[in-house]
């Protein structure tokens, strides 16, 4: 009976050691994968920050382009000659966004 109990305990001990080795191996794999995810997350956060900065720059450029387009659209209207950002209408001259009144000879 003692021999049978000892054999059973040895078998159980062997099984527990195998489980411990498996657990240790899985824990190491999990730790490695977590480190990889942290590295990947850092990289993605840097990319996101860079993309947000690029978005701000592009929005700023778009706003400037729209403002320039609006300025040109407001200057160009029917009956006005347009030449190198200079618009003449009767004795009014708009040059680079500034109104200048000119004499009739101009």
C-alpha positions in Angstrom: 0.0 0.0 0.0 2.8 2.4 0.8 4.5 1.6 -2.5 1.3 2.3 -4.4 0.9 5.6 -2.6 4.5 6.6 -3.3 4.1 5.6 -6.9 1.0 7.7 -7.2 2.7 10.7 -5.5 5.7 10.4 -7.8 3.4 10.4 -10.8 1.5 13.4 -9.6 4.8 15.2 -8.8 6.0 14.4 -12.4 2.8 15.8 -13.8 3.1 19.0 -11.7 6.7 19.5 -12.8 5.6 19.2 -16.4 2.7 21.7 -15.8 5.2 24.1 -14.1 7.6 23.9 -17.1 4.7 24.5 -19.5 3.5 27.4 -17.4 7.0 28.9 -17.3 7.4 28.6 -21.1 4.0 30.2 -21.7 4.8 33.0 -19.2 8.1 33.7 -21.1 6.2 33.7 -24.5 3.6 36.1 -23.0 6.2 38.5 -21.7 8.0 38.5 -25.0 4.7 39.2 -26.8 3.8 42.0 -24.4 7.2 43.6 -25.1 6.6 43.4 -28.8 3.2 45.0 -28.4 4.6 47.8 -26.3 7.2 48.5 -29.0 4.6 48.4 -31.7 2.3 50.7 -29.7 5.1 53.2 -29.2 5.8 53.1 -33.0 2.1 53.6 -33.8 1.8 56.5 -31.4 4.8 58.2 -33.1 3.2 57.6 -36.5 -0.1 59.1 -35.2 1.7 62.1 -33.8 3.5 62.6 -37.1 0.2 62.2 -39.1 -1.6 64.7 -36.8 1.2 67.2 -37.4 1.0 66.7 -41.1 -2.7 67.1 -41.0 -2.3 70.5 -39.2 0.2 71.6 -41.9 -2.1 70.5 -44.7 -5.1 72.2 -43.1 -3.1 75.4 -42.8 -2.0 75.2 -46.4 -5.6 74.5 -47.5 -6.9 77.5 -45.5 -4.3 79.7 -47.1 -5.2 78.4 -50.6 -8.9 79.0 -50.0 -8.2 82.5 -48.7 -6.1 83.2 -51.8 -8.8 81.8 -54.1 -11.5 83.9 -52.3 -9.3 87.0 -52.7 -8.8 86.4 -56.4 -12.5 85.6 -56.9 -13.5 88.9 -55.1 -11.1 90.9 -57.3 -12.1 89.3 -60.6 -15.6 90.4 -61.6 -17.3 91.3 -64.9 -16.0 94.4 -66.6 -12.6 94.2 -64.9 -9.3 93.5 -66.6 -7.1 91.2 -64.7 -3.3 91.3 -65.1 -0.7 90.1 -62.5 -2.9 90.7 -59.4 -3.7 94.2 -60.7 -7.3 95.0 -61.5 -8.4 98.3 -63.1 -12.0 99.5 -63.2 -12.5 103.1 -64.1 -10.2 105.0 -61.9 -10.0 102.4 -59.2 -7.0 100.1 -59.1 -6.7 97.1 -56.8 -3.1 95.9 -56.5 -2.2 93.1 -54.1 -5.4 93.6 -52.1 -4.9 97.4 -51.7 -7.3 99.9 -53.3 -5.5 102.8 -55.0 -7.4 105.5 -56.8 -5.7 106.6 -60.0 -6.2 109.5 -62.3 -8.4 109.2 -65.4 -5.3 108.9 -67.7 -4.1 105.7 -66.1 
